[in-house]
Amino acid sequence: MTNSEVVPPEVTEKLRAILTEAGVSDNKKLVRRLLETGIGLGVDRTTRLDLKIASAALTEMRDAFALFAPFARTPKVTIFGSARARPDSPAYQQTRHVSAALAERGWMVVTGAGPGIMQAAAEGAGSRSSLGVSIRLPFEEKPNSSIEGSRNVAMKYFFTRKLMLVKESHGFVYVPGGFGTLDELFELLTLQQTGKAEPTPIVLLDEPGGRLWHGLRDFAEGQLLPAGVISPDDFDRVLLTDSVTAAADEITGFWRNYDSLRWADDRLVLRLRAEPTAAEIADLDVRFGDLLTSGGFRSRGPLHREIRDDDHLGLPRLVCRFDPFKVGSLYRLIRALNNLDSAPDAARPEQLH
């Protein structure tokens, strides 16, 4: 049952009037839909516990949106890792170094705001370049001292916290951790594998000489791949390294030429920072033609839908009919686009938003 079937027309008109009286001017239809959904929950006689979950989740998301809004034009990287890592451990120091390197390149670092790797990341980036999304637990997870109180939002639910840690970032670094770190990693890989999230750089950063992430890759390739439950290119999405420089280069270099993508029915639009030459497009047709259902890559201006939505209109585009069952291979294509001779040397931080 839709909201319009639950809420009588006269109530909808009253909601419109309330929104106008409250001063809501942007996205009024979406805000009204939120109110109608709340009314629908009441009409459905939803249990008190379920209402508390829905209310708390929406409140937490509003708080998190407000936290991130002032920094919308600054690229962000989320760093995950163990809350149990000690300051004298190699993983802790590795995290401090990579977050400092990314902050020097104009990026902000987002963490779960707890101890261990989360504190190391905030220390490395510095308080002006750190944001936190903490979780309220009975036994740990007070925001670490390296994140200013105004730069952190505390959440009751893991699912709202995970949403914000993923939604706001242009890259992800995973340092060895336990179940929580692996949970975050596998959820992101699932979103990427299914095409529910746009491609982003993912780095598995080990301590110098460490092999933990190699063990995960060996398990995936030795057990999951032969069982047929993942595709051969699923692990191509991630970079395994113990080099801080390589990790920072992967995060920032992913956006050298590639900007964003959009699906329009069966067409994929790839927005770039520099227009490819005809020879480069012909080469892409040869190298990646097997990823398309028909035709080749075509350079063109914005599609009608993009114009209607004022969606990145100033960028050059490649349009193709990409096979949706091969979204895992988008990473190979994006890396090729970033390595074109026509690509700029690097993306400026202010371009990533």
N, C-alpha and C positions, 0 to 999 in steps of 0.2 A: 504494500500500500504506500502510495506517495504522500508527501506532505500536503499537496493540494487536495487529496481525497480525505485527509484528516481534519484540516482546518477549514471551517466554513468561510465563504467569500466575504461575509461582513467582518469576520475577525481579521482576515488578510488586509482589508481596507483600514482597519484600526491600527494594524501593525505598520502599515505604510505611514500613517499619520504620526505614530509614535517615533518612527525613525526620523521623520522630518523635524519633529519637535525636539528630538535629542541632538539634532545637528549632524546626523549621518548623511553625508553627501556622496561619498565614493562607494561603489560596489553595493548599492542598496539592495539589489536583488539577492546577493549572496548573504548579506546580513539578515535579511528577512527570512531566508531559508533556514538560517541557524535558529532564529526564534520559533519558526514553525516546527522545526524538529524538536525543540524543547517542549512545545505544546503537545506535539504528537506523543512524546514520552509520557506526559501526564495523562493523555487520553487513553494510552495503552495500559494504564495502571502498572507501569514499570515498578519493580520493587525498589525499596529505599536504597538497598545496597547498590543496585545497578545505577540508580540515579546519582549516588555519591561518586561512583566511578566515572560516569560521564561528565559530571560537573567538575570534578577535580582535574580530569584530563584536559578539558577545555580551558580551565583557569590556568593550568600549568603551561599550556601552549601559548596562551596570551602573554604570560610573563616572559616566556622564552623569546617570542617574536619581538617583544619590546627590548629585550637585552641585545639582540642581534641587529635590530633596525639601524642604530647609528653607524654600524660598521658594514653596511650592505655593500659598499663599493670597495671593500678591502678583501682580498682573497684569503681564505682560511684553510688550514690543514688540521685535521683531527688526529691526535696521537693517542693510541690505545696501548695498554700494557699493565703489568701486575701492580696492584696496590701494595704488594709485599716486598718489592725491590728495595734494597737498602742503599743509602747514599754512597757507600763505598763499593758498590757492585759495578762491574763493567757495563751492564745494561743501563743502569742509572746514568752513568757518565755519557754513554753513547746517545741517550735520549737528550741530555742537556746540550750536547754538541749539535745534533740535527735540528733541534728547535731553535737554537741560536742562529744556525746557518740560514734557516728559512725566515726568521725574523729580520735578519740583515738584508734579505732580498725583498722585504716589504710585505711579508705574509704575517697573519695572525695565527696563533696556535690555540686550538680548542681542545679541552680535556674534560674528563669527568670530575676534575677539581679535588680529587682525593689525594692520598699519600702515594709513595712509591714512584712509579713511572709518571704518573700524572703531575706530581710535584716537580719531578725532574724537568718535564717539558715546560712547565710554567717558569721555573727558574731560568732555564736556558733562553726562553723568549723574552723574559722580563715582564713586569706587571702591565706595561702599556700595550704589550702585544699578546696578552693572554686573556682568554675567556673561559669560563667554567660552567658546566651543567652537572651539578652534584646530585646525589641521590640520598634521600633520608633513610638511614638504616639504624636499627637499635644498637649496633655495636661498633660502627665505624663510619667513615665517609663524611667527617666534617670538612668543609672547604679548607684546602691547605693555605698556609700563610702567604704563599707567593701570588695568590690571586686576590685582588681587591674585592671587598664585599659587593660593590656596585657592579662588578664584572662577572658575577656568578648568579645563577638561578638554581634554586633547590627544587627537586622534584620527588614526588611520592612514588611514581610508577616508572619502572624500567622502560616500558614501551614508549612513553612520551619522551623520556631522556634519550633513548636510542634514535628516535625520529629527529630530534634537534641536532644530535652529534653528527648525523649523516646528512641531513637536509642542507645545512649551511656551509658545507665544506667543498672545496675544489680538489682535495687530495687527502689521502689517508696513509698513516704510518703505523704499523703494528710492531711493537717490541715484545719479546717473549713474555707471555702471561698465562694465566690459568683459564678456567672455564669461561669467565666473563669476557676475556680477550678473544677467545676462540668463538664464542657466541657472536660477538660483534663482527668478527671477520667472516664467518659463514653466512650471516644475514646479509652483509654487503655483497658477497659473492653471489648469493642467491638473487638479490635484486638485479645485479649485473647480468647474470646468466639468463634471467627471464625477461630482460629488457624493461623492467619496472623502474630502473634508474639509469640516467645517462652515464656514459663511460667517464670514469675518473681515474687518475693514477693511484695505484695501490702498491705500497712498499712494505715488504716484510723485512724489517731491519734487525739483524742479529747482533749480538755482541761480537767483538773482534775474534775471528776464528770459530765462532759458534756454529752449531749445526741443527738447532731446534727446528727452524723453519724448513731446512732441507729434509728433516724427518717427516714433516707434514706433507711436503711435495712427494716424497718417496711413497708415502701411504696412499696418496691420491692416485699417483701413476701406477703403483703396483697392485692396488686393491680396488679402488673405485672405478678406474678406467677399464680394466679387464671385465669388471662386473657389468659394464654398460650403463652405469648410473650417472656418469659425467661424460662430457665430450672431450676429444683430444685437445682442443684449444682452450678449455676452461681455465687452465692454470696459466695461460699466456697473459692473462690480465694482470698478473702480479710480478713485481721485481723482487727477487731474493738477493739480498746483499748484506755485507757487514761494513760497507763503506758509507760514511756520513755524506761525503760529497756526491756519490752516486745516488743516494737516496734523495738528496735535495735537488739534484739535477733531474731526476725522474719526475718529481712533483712539479717543478716549474717548467721543465721542457715539454711536458705533455700539452701545454697550452701555447707552445711556440707559434703555431699556425692554426691549429684547430680551435674553434671558439665554442660551437654548440651544434646541436642537431634538432631536427623536428620531423616527425612523420606526417605526411599528408596522404591519407588513404594508403596506396601501395607505393608511394614515392618517399624516399628518404632525402631530406635536405641537409647538407653539411655546410655550415657556415664557417668561413675561413677568414684569416687576417690579410691574406694576399691572394690575388687571383692567379691560378695556375696557367701556364702556357698551354697552347694547343698540343705541343709535343708531350708535355707532362701528362695531360689528360689521356692522350693515346696510350702512353705507357701504363697508366693506371688501368685502362681497359684491358690490357693484356695481362697484367699481374693479378687483378682482382675481379676479372670478368666472371669467374666461377661463383662469386658471392651474389651475383645479380640474377634475377629471374628472367630479365630480358633487357636488350639494349645495352647502353654503356653509360659513362659519366658525361654529364652535360653541364657546362658553365652557363648560368643564367641569373637574372635578377630575382627579386623576391616573388614568391607565389602569391596568389590572391589572398589566401588565408593569412599569410604573414603581413601583407599590407593592411588588411583589416584589423589585425591585432597590434600593428606598429611593432613588429617583432624583428629586431636586429636588421633594420632595413638598409643600413649603410655598409653591410659586409658583402663580399663576393660569395658565391655559392656554387656548390656542385650538387646536382640532382641526379638521382638514380633510382632504379627499382631494385632495392636491396632485399635479399631473401630473409624474411623475419626469423627463419629457423637457424640463421647463421650469425645472429647478433654477437656471439662470442668472438667472431673474427673482426668485429669493428675495431678492436684494439690494434690489430695489424694494419688495417687501413689508416687509422689515425696516425700511427707512427710513421707510415709512409708519407702522409700529407705533411707532417712536421719536418720531414727530411727533404722535401722538394727544394730545388735550387731557388725557386721563387719565394720560399718562406722567409719571413723576417728573422733576424738573429735571435730575438727573444720577445716574449709578450711582456708588456709593462704591467705591473700589479693593478693599476687602475683600470685596465682593460677587462679584468676578470670580475664580473659581477652578473 
